[in-house]
């Protein structure tokens, strides 16, 4: 059986590398609630052994995200799993960066005793305040660019040129979101909070590319389908905190049936090696509910849909002429618990051979 390379939209490999020690804990810059200036790429350790174990499970591309301790955690990093000593050398060519945002309990837990935010109200204020500052910064830069063009057109060298606003790396990231250049990946479990974040996106004129974890996404599948928002979720990981109590194993299948873009992710250096099995479980739950989810549709959850969530669907995610030659050869049906990758090719070169 031959499939496209498997894509994981949510990984912390490389920024929480093995062995798990404090020295390798580089995923959360928890110095203040919003840190959009942070880049996961700058903490990614290419020698994390979990990366090559993931390849043995058919994984060819991953998105590495900052952790979820902050309201806005920083930029994500999309990598091809080809060994190198440099994170930049492993970067997926041309892939847009993402921005990690986190709702709910995690930021409250981290900052509740540090001066805030202590509540979900405080969380939402933090997002709105950050994007309001970004909008104002964007206007200042645009005003400078207009004035600079006018100054250049006049050709009066005796006139004082306009002064560019001081560079702000964090606000630059948020302006990139407002301009559609950076894709939002939003850690969010509860349906009500997903609605709030979609409303916030409308208020500031940006879009959310994917809600991650999103255990209650089945409650708003129609809106997610209408607004082209993907859901990166698990098959049946739930109940580990209050906002994860309404998770059901039918989530991905119900979203697919509603016309939404479902994705199965890992958020785990062990589960990433079995994303094909997690996909099979999620499809089985849908079939048990009477939903007609084809094998091809289920396979999209870890290939083409995942590629779309990362903005790289024109390059990978399906076996088509002109796309990258990221290919997995399985010894049995890929949705079987007994199947194992025999060969994994990335950009046409062999990076795993089971023999």
C-alpha positions as CSV (number, residue, x, y, z in Angstrom):
1,X,0.0,0.0,0.0
2,X,1.4,3.4,-1.0
3,X,0.3,6.7,0.6
4,X,1.5,10.2,0.8
5,X,3.8,11.0,3.7
6,X,2.0,11.5,7.0
7,X,1.8,15.1,8.3
8,X,1.5,16.0,12.0
9,X,0.1,19.5,12.5
10,X,0.9,19.6,16.3
11,X,4.3,18.6,17.6
12,X,6.7,19.8,20.3
13,X,9.5,17.5,19.3
14,X,12.8,19.4,19.1
15,X,11.7,22.1,21.6
16,X,10.8,19.5,24.2
17,X,13.5,17.1,23.2
18,X,14.5,13.7,24.6
19,X,15.9,12.9,27.1
20,X,13.3,14.9,29.0
21,X,15.4,17.2,31.2
22,X,15.1,20.9,32.2
23,X,18.0,21.6,29.8
24,X,15.8,20.5,26.9
25,X,12.6,22.3,28.0
26,X,12.5,25.1,25.5
27,X,8.8,25.2,24.4
28,X,7.3,27.9,26.6
29,X,8.8,31.4,27.1
30,X,6.5,32.1,30.1
31,X,7.8,35.6,31.0
32,X,4.6,37.4,30.2
33,X,1.2,36.4,28.8
34,X,1.8,37.4,25.2
35,X,5.1,36.6,23.4
36,X,4.4,36.8,19.7
37,X,8.1,37.7,19.0
38,X,9.2,34.1,19.9
39,X,10.0,31.6,17.2
40,X,9.9,27.8,17.8
41,X,12.6,27.4,15.2
42,X,15.1,29.1,17.4
43,X,14.8,26.4,20.1
44,X,14.4,23.4,17.8
45,X,17.1,20.7,18.4
46,X,17.5,18.7,15.2
47,X,19.2,15.9,17.1
48,X,16.1,15.0,19.1
49,X,16.0,11.2,18.7
50,X,12.1,11.4,18.6
51,X,12.3,12.9,15.1
52,X,13.8,9.8,13.5
53,X,11.5,7.5,15.4
54,X,8.6,9.6,14.0
55,X,9.9,8.9,10.4
56,X,9.7,5.2,11.2
57,X,6.0,5.7,11.6
58,X,5.6,7.3,8.2
59,X,5.8,11.0,9.3
60,X,7.5,13.2,6.7
61,X,6.5,16.7,7.8
62,X,5.7,18.2,11.2
63,X,4.6,21.6,12.6
64,X,6.5,22.4,15.8
65,X,4.6,24.8,18.1
66,X,5.5,26.7,21.2
67,X,3.7,25.4,24.3
68,X,0.4,26.6,25.5
69,X,1.4,28.4,28.7
70,X,0.9,31.9,27.1
71,X,-2.1,33.5,25.5
72,X,0.1,34.1,22.5
73,X,3.1,31.8,22.5
74,X,5.0,32.7,19.3
75,X,5.6,31.5,15.8
76,X,5.5,27.9,14.7
77,X,8.0,26.1,12.5
78,X,7.2,23.6,9.8
79,X,9.9,21.0,9.1
80,X,10.7,18.3,6.7
81,X,12.1,15.3,8.7
82,X,15.4,15.1,6.8
83,X,18.4,14.9,9.2
84,X,20.5,18.0,9.5
85,X,22.3,19.9,12.2
86,X,20.4,23.2,11.5
87,X,16.7,23.9,12.1
88,X,16.8,26.4,9.2
89,X,18.1,23.7,6.9
90,X,15.2,21.4,7.9
91,X,12.6,24.1,7.3
92,X,9.9,23.2,4.8
93,X,10.7,25.4,1.9
94,X,8.1,28.2,1.4
95,X,5.8,27.0,4.2
96,X,4.0,29.9,5.9
97,X,4.8,30.4,9.6
98,X,2.0,29.9,12.1
99,X,1.2,31.7,15.4
100,X,0.4,29.7,18.5
101,X,-2.5,31.0,20.6
102,X,-3.9,29.3,23.7
103,X,-7.4,29.5,25.2
104,X,-8.7,28.4,28.5
105,X,-7.1,26.8,31.5
106,X,-3.4,26.8,30.6
107,X,-2.7,30.5,30.6
108,X,-5.0,30.9,33.7
109,X,-3.0,28.3,35.5
110,X,0.4,29.8,34.6
111,X,-0.4,33.5,35.2
112,X,-3.2,33.3,37.8
113,X,-0.7,33.9,40.6
114,X,1.6,36.2,38.6
115,X,-0.8,39.2,38.2
116,X,-3.1,37.8,35.5
117,X,-4.9,36.8,33.5
118,X,-6.8,34.9,36.2
119,X,-10.0,34.3,34.3
120,X,-11.3,33.6,30.7
121,X,-12.4,37.2,30.7
122,X,-8.8,38.2,31.2
123,X,-7.7,35.8,28.5
124,X,-9.9,37.4,25.9
125,X,-8.9,40.9,26.9
126,X,-5.3,39.9,26.4
127,X,-5.9,38.8,22.8
128,X,-7.9,41.9,22.0
129,X,-5.4,44.2,23.6
130,X,-2.5,42.5,21.6
131,X,-4.3,42.7,18.3
132,X,-5.5,46.3,18.9
133,X,-1.8,47.3,19.4
134,X,-0.9,45.4,16.3
135,X,-3.5,47.3,14.3
136,X,-2.3,50.6,15.5
137,X,1.3,49.6,14.7
138,X,0.2,48.6,11.3
139,X,-1.4,52.0,10.7
140,X,1.8,53.8,11.8
141,X,3.9,51.7,9.4
142,X,1.5,52.3,6.6
143,X,1.5,56.1,7.3
144,X,5.3,56.1,7.3
145,X,5.4,54.2,3.9
146,X,2.9,56.7,2.4
147,X,4.9,59.7,3.6
148,X,8.2,58.1,2.4
149,X,6.7,57.6,-1.1
150,X,5.5,61.2,-1.2
151,X,9.0,62.4,0.0
152,X,10.7,60.4,-2.7
153,X,8.3,61.6,-5.4
154,X,8.9,65.2,-4.5
155,X,12.7,64.7,-4.8
156,X,13.4,67.5,-2.4
157,X,16.6,66.3,-0.7
158,X,16.5,69.3,1.7
159,X,13.3,68.1,3.2
160,X,13.6,65.9,6.3
161,X,12.6,62.3,5.4
162,X,9.8,60.7,7.5
163,X,10.9,58.5,10.5
164,X,10.1,54.9,10.4
165,X,8.4,53.6,13.7
166,X,10.7,51.7,15.9
167,X,10.8,48.0,15.0
168,X,8.7,45.7,17.3
169,X,9.2,42.0,16.6
170,X,6.1,41.0,18.5
171,X,3.8,43.5,16.7
172,X,5.4,42.5,13.4
173,X,4.2,38.9,14.0
174,X,0.7,40.0,14.8
175,X,0.6,42.3,11.7
176,X,1.6,39.3,9.7
177,X,-1.5,37.6,11.0
178,X,-3.7,40.6,10.1
179,X,-2.2,40.5,6.6
180,X,-2.9,36.8,6.2
181,X,0.8,35.9,5.9
182,X,1.0,34.0,9.3
183,X,-1.6,31.3,10.0
184,X,-3.2,31.1,13.5
185,X,-3.1,27.7,15.2
186,X,-5.3,28.0,18.3
187,X,-5.2,25.6,21.3
188,X,-8.8,25.6,22.3
189,X,-11.0,22.9,23.8
190,X,-14.5,24.3,24.5
191,X,-17.1,25.2,22.0
192,X,-18.0,28.5,23.6
193,X,-14.3,29.6,23.4
194,X,-14.0,28.6,19.8
195,X,-17.0,30.8,19.0
196,X,-15.4,33.7,21.0
197,X,-12.1,33.3,19.0
198,X,-14.0,33.2,15.7
199,X,-15.8,36.4,16.7
200,X,-12.5,38.0,17.7
201,X,-11.0,37.1,14.3
202,X,-14.0,38.8,12.6
203,X,-13.5,41.9,14.8
204,X,-9.9,42.3,13.7
205,X,-10.2,41.0,10.1
206,X,-8.1,37.8,10.3
207,X,-8.9,34.1,10.1
208,X,-8.1,31.1,12.2
209,X,-6.5,28.3,10.2
210,X,-6.9,25.5,12.8
211,X,-8.3,24.9,16.3
212,X,-6.0,22.4,18.0
213,X,-7.2,19.7,20.4
214,X,-10.8,21.2,20.1
215,X,-12.6,18.3,21.8
216,X,-15.9,20.1,21.6
217,X,-15.6,21.1,17.9
218,X,-18.4,18.7,17.0
219,X,-20.8,21.2,18.7
220,X,-20.1,23.8,16.0
221,X,-19.2,21.8,13.0
222,X,-21.5,23.8,10.8
223,X,-19.8,27.1,11.6
224,X,-16.3,25.6,11.2
225,X,-17.3,24.3,7.7
226,X,-18.8,27.6,6.7
227,X,-15.8,29.6,7.8
228,X,-13.1,27.1,6.5
229,X,-11.5,26.4,9.8
230,X,-9.8,23.1,10.3
231,X,-9.8,21.1,13.5
232,X,-6.6,19.3,14.6
233,X,-7.6,16.8,17.2
234,X,-7.0,13.4,18.8
235,X,-9.0,10.2,18.3
236,X,-9.9,9.6,21.9
237,X,-7.6,11.5,24.3
238,X,-9.9,13.3,26.8
239,X,-10.8,13.9,30.5
240,X,-7.4,15.0,31.8
241,X,-8.7,18.5,32.8
242,X,-12.1,20.1,33.1
243,X,-12.1,21.7,29.6
244,X,-11.4,18.2,28.2
245,X,-14.4,16.5,29.8
246,X,-16.8,16.7,26.8
247,X,-14.5,15.0,24.4
248,X,-16.0,12.1,22.3
249,X,-14.3,9.6,20.0
250,X,-16.7,10.6,17.2
251,X,-15.4,14.2,16.9
252,X,-13.3,13.9,13.7
253,X,-16.0,11.8,11.9
254,X,-18.8,14.2,12.9
255,X,-16.8,17.2,11.7
256,X,-16.1,15.4,8.3
257,X,-19.7,14.6,8.0
258,X,-20.6,18.3,8.6
259,X,-18.2,19.3,5.8
260,X,-15.5,20.7,8.1
261,X,-11.7,20.0,7.6
262,X,-10.8,17.3,10.2
263,X,-7.2,16.6,11.1
264,X,-5.7,14.0,13.5
265,X,-2.7,15.3,15.3
266,X,-0.4,13.9,18.0
267,X,0.9,16.5,20.5
268,X,3.1,13.5,21.6
269,X,6.5,12.1,20.6
270,X,5.1,8.6,21.0
271,X,1.6,8.9,19.5
272,X,3.1,10.5,16.4
273,X,4.5,7.1,15.5
274,X,1.0,5.7,15.2
275,X,-1.1,8.4,13.6
276,X,-2.4,5.9,11.1
277,X,-3.8,3.8,14.0
278,X,-5.3,6.9,15.7
279,X,-6.9,7.8,12.3
280,X,-8.4,4.3,12.1
281,X,-9.8,4.5,15.6
282,X,-11.5,7.9,14.8
283,X,-13.0,6.5,11.6
284,X,-14.2,3.4,13.4
285,X,-16.0,5.6,15.9
286,X,-17.8,7.4,13.1
287,X,-18.8,4.2,11.4
288,X,-20.2,3.0,14.8
289,X,-22.3,6.2,14.8
290,X,-23.7,5.4,11.3
291,X,-21.5,8.0,9.5
292,X,-20.2,7.0,6.1
293,X,-16.6,7.9,6.4
294,X,-14.5,6.4,3.5
295,X,-11.0,5.1,4.0
296,X,-9.9,7.9,1.6
297,X,-11.6,10.6,3.6
298,X,-10.0,9.2,6.8
299,X,-6.5,9.2,5.2
300,X,-6.9,12.9,4.4
301,X,-7.0,13.6,8.1
302,X,-3.3,12.9,8.3
303,X,-2.3,13.9,4.7
304,X,-4.1,16.4,2.5
305,X,-6.2,18.0,5.3
306,X,-3.2,18.3,7.5
307,X,-1.3,19.9,4.6
308,X,-4.1,22.4,4.1
309,X,-3.9,23.4,7.8
310,X,-0.3,24.2,7.4
311,X,-0.7,26.0,4.1
312,X,1.4,23.5,2.1
313,X,-1.4,21.6,0.3
314,X,0.0,22.5,-3.1
315,X,3.3,20.9,-2.3
316,X,2.4,17.8,-0.3
317,X,-0.5,15.7,1.1
318,X,-1.5,13.7,-2.0
319,X,0.2,11.6,-4.6
320,X,0.1,14.0,-7.6
321,X,2.4,14.9,-10.4
322,X,4.4,18.0,-9.5
323,X,4.2,17.6,-5.8
324,X,7.1,16.7,-3.5
325,X,7.9,13.0,-3.5
326,X,7.0,12.3,0.1
327,X,5.8,8.7,0.0
328,X,5.2,5.8,2.5
329,X,5.1,2.2,1.5
330,X,3.2,0.0,4.0
331,X,3.4,-3.7,4.4
332,X,-0.4,-3.9,5.1
333,X,-3.4,-1.6,4.9
334,X,-2.3,1.7,6.5
335,X,-5.5,1.8,8.6
336,X,-4.7,-1.6,10.1
337,X,-3.2,-1.9,13.6
338,X,-0.9,-4.5,12.1
339,X,0.6,-2.4,9.4
340,X,4.1,-0.9,9.5
341,X,5.9,1.4,7.1
342,X,8.5,-0.5,5.1
343,X,10.0,2.5,3.2
344,X,9.7,6.3,3.8
345,X,10.8,8.7,1.1
346,X,11.1,12.4,1.5
347,X,11.7,14.5,-1.6
348,X,12.3,11.3,-3.4
349,X,15.1,10.1,-1.2
350,X,14.9,7.1,1.2
351,X,15.0,8.1,4.9
352,X,13.7,4.9,6.4
353,X,14.0,1.3,5.3
354,X,12.5,-1.2,7.7
355,X,14.9,-3.9,6.7
